């Protein structure tokens, strides 16, 4: 089983720039807490359709990023090596 997500990928620096433009204090946070801070920011504003997740992308690259997820679900038929990609919807653009 695989947990699939669809959304956008951002560097930590891009997230910090965005938080700064929103007036959100972030300088005291290490990179690994930025996704959590984004999720608090979304929750405070009742934004329930986005979820920030720290991960490496592409898989196995060890390149840390934050995925801003718009859709997510479990796929019981897929594995890490055998899967199909999530189809992009017009609303995803």
MARVEX-829219 format. One record per residue (C-alpha): x, y, z. Coordinates in steps of 0.25 Angstrom, whole numbers. Example, Ala and Ser with C-alpha at 12.3 -4.5 7.8 and 13.67 -1.06 7.14 Angstrom:
<sites>
[[49; -18; 31]]
[[55; -4; 29]]
</sites>
This chain:
<sites>
[[0; 0; 0]]
[[5; 14; -3]]
[[0; 28; 2]]
[[-1; 36; -10]]
[[0; 52; -10]]
[[-2; 62; -21]]
[[2; 76; -20]]
[[14; 85; -21]]
[[28; 84; -17]]
[[36; 96; -10]]
[[50; 98; -5]]
[[51; 102; 10]]
[[56; 116; 5]]
[[44; 118; -4]]
[[35; 114; 8]]
[[43; 124; 17]]
[[41; 135; 7]]
[[26; 133; 6]]
[[25; 133; 21]]
[[32; 146; 22]]
[[23; 152; 12]]
[[11; 147; 21]]
[[17; 154; 33]]
[[19; 140; 40]]
[[31; 139; 49]]
[[40; 128; 44]]
[[55; 132; 47]]
[[55; 124; 60]]
[[50; 111; 53]]
[[60; 101; 48]]
[[56; 95; 34]]
[[50; 83; 39]]
[[39; 91; 46]]
[[35; 99; 35]]
[[24; 89; 30]]
[[18; 89; 44]]
[[18; 104; 44]]
[[11; 105; 31]]
[[1; 95; 35]]
[[-2; 104; 48]]
[[-3; 116; 39]]
[[-13; 108; 30]]
[[-21; 104; 42]]
[[-22; 118; 48]]
[[-29; 122; 35]]
[[-38; 110; 33]]
[[-30; 106; 21]]
[[-34; 91; 21]]
[[-30; 87; 7]]
[[-15; 89; 8]]
[[-5; 81; 16]]
[[10; 83; 17]]
[[19; 71; 18]]
[[34; 70; 19]]
[[40; 60; 10]]
[[51; 57; 0]]
[[47; 58; -15]]
[[49; 52; -24]]
[[48; 39; -15]]
[[62; 35; -11]]
[[69; 48; -15]]
[[71; 52; -1]]
[[68; 66; -5]]
[[59; 71; 6]]
[[47; 79; 1]]
[[33; 83; 6]]
[[22; 77; -2]]
[[9; 86; -1]]
[[-1; 75; -3]]
[[-15; 78; -9]]
[[-20; 63; -10]]
[[-16; 51; -3]]
[[-21; 37; -1]]
[[-16; 22; 1]]
[[-15; 13; -11]]
[[-16; -1; -6]]
[[-12; -7; -20]]
[[1; 1; -22]]
[[15; -1; -16]]
[[27; 8; -15]]
[[32; 1; -28]]
[[19; -1; -35]]
[[9; 10; -36]]
[[2; 20; -45]]
[[3; 35; -45]]
[[-8; 43; -39]]
[[-15; 50; -51]]
[[-15; 65; -50]]
[[-29; 72; -50]]
[[-32; 86; -55]]
[[-34; 90; -40]]
[[-19; 87; -38]]
[[-14; 97; -47]]
</sites>
